Amino acid sequence: MVCLFVFSRLIFGTLYPAYYSYKAVKSKDIKEYVKWMMYWIIFALFTTAETFTDIFLCWFPFYYELKIAFVAWLLSPYTKGSSLLYRKFVHPTLSSKEKEIDDCLIQAKDRSYDALVHFGKRGLNVAATAAVMAASKGQGALSERLRSFSMQDLSSIRGDSSSTVPASVTVRTSSKQSHPKPSRSASEGTGSSGKC
């Protein structure tokens, strides 16, 4: 029975009204537009209430059949159920509580924005700390690996005489070895005096 309800609600409660809402918007018929807007407001309230009633009343005999009948009553052009519920109950209630609802929504929006900013800052701090720690722990190994890859790439090019690796440059295999420093004669041979 649950599957039948879900299928009928999808067809008659959602797709059928959505198509006629589209037609109302397309034709710009204000009367139809208002009718379908009232339906969607009532349907949204019904869906919200249904979330809780499904938990507590699903054992009730003919519960799903009553829900199907209610959706049909909302849609019927003869009963005009959605229009009736909207005009008798929803509109007067929302009109009298509109200021309080607006204030609550503004406060909720501000709180959610503040919470988003707060958690965003915390998330960025955590990410930055993790990145700094990872970089400080892995800096030696990472730079060593990159350096050895670049030296291997240079030494693998043997055919081109202009890109040969000087004899004083060696590939490092361990992070405990130090780089050989170029001799003073090598720096003098390039014409630099060693001073800036």
LOVOMI-381684 format. One record per residue (C-alpha): residue in three letters; x, y, z; residue number from 1. Coordinates in pm, whole numbers. Example, Ala and Ser with C-alpha at 12.3 -4.5 7.8 and 13.67 -1.06 7.14 Angstrom:
BEGIN
NODE  residuo       X       Y       Z  num
NODE      ALA    1230    -450     780    1
NODE      SER    1367    -106     714    2
END
This chain:
BEGIN
NODE  residuo       X       Y       Z  num
NODE      MET       0       0       0    1
NODE      VAL     290     233      71    2
NODE      CYS     415     195    -288    3
NODE      LEU      69     277    -424    4
NODE      PHE      53     588    -210    5
NODE      VAL     400     702    -315    6
NODE      PHE     317     648    -683    7
NODE      SER     -23     823    -664    8
NODE      ARG     125    1110    -464    9
NODE      LEU     401    1151    -721   10
NODE      ILE     155    1155   -1012   11
NODE      PHE    -143    1337    -864   12
NODE      GLY      16    1533    -584   13
NODE      THR     327    1658    -763   14
NODE      LEU     347    1608   -1141   15
NODE      TYR     -14    1692   -1228   16
NODE      PRO     -13    2018   -1027   17
NODE      ALA     335    2105   -1154   18
NODE      TYR     217    2076   -1514   19
NODE      TYR     -89    2291   -1451   20
NODE      SER     124    2543   -1261   21
NODE      TYR     345    2561   -1570   22
NODE      LYS      38    2623   -1786   23
NODE      ALA     -83    2897   -1549   24
NODE      VAL     253    3071   -1561   25
NODE      LYS     272    3034   -1939   26
NODE      SER     -78    3173   -1997   27
NODE      LYS     -30    3445   -1732   28
NODE      ASP    -379    3370   -1600   29
NODE      ILE    -376    3530   -1255   30
NODE      LYS    -674    3329   -1129   31
NODE      GLU    -508    2997   -1216   32
NODE      TYR    -176    3117   -1086   33
NODE      VAL    -326    3205    -745   34
NODE      LYS    -513    2872    -736   35
NODE      TRP    -194    2672    -790   36
NODE      MET       9    2884    -549   37
NODE      MET    -249    2810    -279   38
NODE      TYR    -223    2440    -364   39
NODE      TRP     156    2439    -333   40
NODE      ILE     144    2614       3   41
NODE      ILE    -106    2360     137   42
NODE      PHE      88    2072     -18   43
NODE      ALA     409    2193     148   44
NODE      LEU     232    2202     486   45
NODE      PHE      84    1857     419   46
NODE      THR     428    1716     333   47
NODE      THR     575    1866     651   48
NODE      ALA     295    1727     868   49
NODE      GLU     316    1393     690   50
NODE      THR     679    1352     798   51
NODE      PHE     565    1334    1160   52
NODE      THR     232    1157    1112   53
NODE      ASP     400     876     919   54
NODE      ILE     605     795    1228   55
NODE      PHE     313     784    1470   56
NODE      LEU       5     697    1263   57
NODE      CYS     126     455     996   58
NODE      TRP     -30     167    1194   59
NODE      PHE    -374     334    1177   60
NODE      PRO    -619     141     951   61
NODE      PHE    -664     301     609   62
NODE      TYR    -397     561     686   63
NODE      TYR    -250     561     335   64
NODE      GLU    -592     551     172   65
NODE      LEU    -690     860     373   66
NODE      LYS    -377    1038     255   67
NODE      ILE    -457     958    -109   68
NODE      ALA    -814    1082     -56   69
NODE      PHE    -680    1401     103   70
NODE      VAL    -454    1476    -193   71
NODE      ALA    -747    1411    -431   72
NODE      TRP    -964    1644    -220   73
NODE      LEU    -697    1916    -240   74
NODE      LEU    -684    1889    -621   75
NODE      SER   -1053    1852    -697   76
NODE      PRO   -1206    2147    -884   77
NODE      TYR   -1540    2061    -718   78
NODE      THR   -1424    2066    -356   79
NODE      LYS   -1146    2324    -403   80
NODE      GLY    -983    2178     -95   81
NODE      SER    -653    2364    -118   82
NODE      SER    -831    2696    -170   83
NODE      LEU   -1065    2629     122   84
NODE      LEU    -784    2534     362   85
NODE      TYR    -572    2825     253   86
NODE      ARG    -849    3087     291   87
NODE      LYS    -994    2952     619   88
NODE      PHE    -680    2853     809   89
NODE      VAL    -343    2923     650   90
NODE      HIS    -387    3283     533   91
NODE      PRO    -535    3414     861   92
NODE      THR    -272    3233    1069   93
NODE      LEU      19    3351     856   94
NODE      SER    -117    3706     843   95
NODE      SER    -140    3727    1222   96
NODE      LYS     204    3569    1281   97
NODE      GLU     389    3716     982   98
NODE      LYS     597    3964    1185   99
NODE      GLU     713    3695    1432  100
NODE      ILE     790    3450    1151  101
NODE      ASP     992    3714     964  102
NODE      ASP    1188    3800    1280  103
NODE      CYS    1262    3433    1345  104
NODE      LEU    1377    3382     986  105
NODE      ILE    1604    3687    1002  106
NODE      GLN    1755    3566    1331  107
NODE      ALA    1799    3216    1192  108
NODE      LYS    1964    3355     881  109
NODE      ASP    2201    3570    1089  110
NODE      ARG    2285    3281    1320  111
NODE      SER    2344    3046    1031  112
NODE      TYR    2568    3304     862  113
NODE      ASP    2763    3357    1186  114
NODE      ALA    2792    2981    1237  115
NODE      LEU    2906    2937     877  116
NODE      VAL    3173    3205     919  117
NODE      HIS    3283    3060    1255  118
NODE      PHE    3310    2704    1126  119
NODE      GLY    3467    2825     802  120
NODE      LYS    3740    3004     997  121
NODE      ARG    3797    2700    1216  122
NODE      GLY    3812    2477     910  123
NODE      LEU    4066    2705     742  124
NODE      ASN    4275    2715    1060  125
NODE      VAL    4273    2337    1087  126
NODE      ALA    4360    2300     719  127
NODE      ALA    4639    2558     742  128
NODE      THR    4782    2393    1054  129
NODE      ALA    4770    2052     890  130
NODE      ALA    4939    2188     577  131
NODE      VAL    5216    2357     777  132
NODE      MET    5275    2044     985  133
NODE      ALA    5281    1824     677  134
NODE      ALA    5518    2062     502  135
NODE      SER    5751    2085     800  136
NODE      LYS    5758    1708     852  137
NODE      GLY    5794    1617     489  138
NODE      GLN    5992    1912     363  139
NODE      GLY    6331    1740     369  140
NODE      ALA    6211    1420     204  141
NODE      LEU    6000    1602     -53  142
NODE      SER    6267    1849    -154  143
NODE      GLU    6522    1568    -165  144
NODE      ARG    6302    1359    -389  145
NODE      LEU    6230    1652    -621  146
NODE      ARG    6598    1740    -635  147
NODE      SER    6699    1383    -717  148
NODE      PHE    6432    1359    -987  149
NODE      SER    6552    1677   -1151  150
NODE      MET    6916    1563   -1142  151
NODE      GLN    6824    1226   -1288  152
NODE      ASP    6633    1399   -1566  153
NODE      LEU    6935    1616   -1645  154
NODE      SER    7180    1327   -1636  155
NODE      SER    6959    1112   -1859  156
NODE      ILE    7003    1355   -2148  157
NODE      ARG    7342    1246   -2280  158
NODE      GLY    7314    1320   -2649  159
NODE      ASP    7292    1697   -2614  160
NODE      SER    7631    1845   -2523  161
NODE      SER    7485    2177   -2409  162
NODE      SER    7281    2014   -2135  163
NODE      THR    7541    1786   -1981  164
NODE      VAL    7563    1781   -1605  165
NODE      PRO    7889    1916   -1462  166
NODE      ALA    8108    1662   -1291  167
NODE      SER    8082    1844    -957  168
NODE      VAL    7698    1783    -940  169
NODE      THR    7599    1446    -798  170
NODE      VAL    7264    1283    -736  171
NODE      ARG    7181    1269    -365  172
NODE      THR    7050     943    -233  173
NODE      SER    7011    1026     132  174
NODE      SER    6894    1336     314  175
NODE      LYS    7199    1319     546  176
NODE      GLN    7450    1387     266  177
NODE      SER    7536    1747     196  178
NODE      HIS    7558    1922    -138  179
NODE      PRO    7908    1963    -279  180
NODE      LYS    7984    2331    -301  181
NODE      PRO    8136    2464    -620  182
NODE      SER    8502    2550    -583  183
NODE      ARG    8625    2906    -591  184
NODE      SER    8795    2845    -921  185
NODE      ALA    8464    2745   -1079  186
NODE      SER    8297    3065    -965  187
NODE      GLU    8594    3271   -1082  188
NODE      GLY    8581    3102   -1422  189
NODE      THR    8233    3240   -1480  190
NODE      GLY    8352    3591   -1421  191
NODE      SER    8181    3654   -1088  192
NODE      SER    8384    3783    -798  193
NODE      GLY    8168    3627    -531  194
NODE      LYS    8040    3967    -412  195
NODE      CYS    7695    4108    -479  196
END
